[in-house]
Amino acid sequence: METIVLGTLIGTWASFLVSLWAKQLIVWPFVIILLLTLSYFFTHSHLHSLSKASFKERPLFWITVLGWGTFLVKLFSQMLVLSPEGIWAGGSNVWGDWAGHMGYVANWLYGTNWPPQNPWYAGLRLSYPFLFDFTSAVLAKIGLSLPWSFQLPGIVFGLAIVVILFKLSEKLTHSAVAATLAVAIFMLSGGLGFLYLIPGQTILPLPEHGVKELTHSYEANIQWVNFVISEMVPQRGILMGLAASLVVFSLWLEPKPKKYLLAGLVAGLTPFFHAHTFMVIAFVSGVLFLIRPQRIWWYFFIPAGVLALPQFGYFLPQVSGYSSGFMRVQLGWAAHVQNDNWLWFWFKNIGLMAILIPLFWLLAYFKNRRLFWIYLPFLLIFIACNIWVFQPWENDNSK
């Protein structure tokens, strides 16, 4: 799956740059590079890898992959359904977000908007991480229907996240059980919304118009919506962003120059797919470098910086045009919606994880010091997102 992530990253970039030069959608670089990377994967002595192991040798891995893979196929295949009445969306987030993403795809599939133009505002360039939508435009140009040019990448990269997260978790913990739980906790993320399933419960106030989502309730101030339905499905680019970040974190576990160079390449190609991903990777790598300065980090920093800086330079004029409220101090993130105590707010939103995460992080200091320091930059990001809002809409802090 790591090879698919890398092949799609480089292939999409190659097709985009050639298309930008030709001022029309060109697909052959994407096809050639993806085929070359897949050929490398199947021919370059990967027979010993986890993904090649038999069910008998790795039962938990295959149960996880097949179980969540089936779920992802079922989920994404229902997100856009063609009928005589038109196109039905599989959820409110898809109905809202994918309409915008279809506009981006139409930029290249049906129009000649080079360089990319905003489909809603004439004459304004598209200052949004758009390359995953360009991937869908390439797939549609090759022959996929418009719905499947959205749905197929969702299935493939959703499964890539499951596989790479399992492998990364197993490397860190040396436990297939822990890896299985890590994937399940991630995919089933949520808080106390399950209490709505208990008749007569009085802990959470009932929504005025009934319960529609167990992980999203304004009345109960449950704002941390399940990651799959709030991010992976509707926001699209985060699929590539999260998959790429997991590849980067996995490569960091092997302190070899070529691994860090490859990690820098992957990270540096992500901003046009998902800018928040690069910012997280940059912060995490910076903190880990400060914790344990090593020369090998420069094999990562240099290619990542060289590739990413021009992309952020492209975004900068648009971002700088916002008012001073683009980034602002807002203590407690969304706790203010119902004037919640911070601790109660997070307990409602992530449930027992609000207790278990800090408890086991402190326990790791004594049992596994390496995990303690690895988790520190992510904890600092969580703290920062409870102090500042990083985009005009506060709910985008979840990115």
PyMOL commands that set and color helices and strands:
alter all, ss='L'
color gray80, all
select helices_A, chain A and resi 2-22+28-43+50-52+59-76+92-109+131-142+146-173+176-187+192-197+227-232+237-252+257-268+275-291+295-320+324-326+335-338+342-350+353-367+369-385+394-398
alter helices_A, ss='H'
color red, helices_A
select strands_A, chain A and resi 80-83+86-89+328-329+388-389
alter strands_A, ss='S'
color yellow, strands_A
deselect
rebuild
show_as cartoon
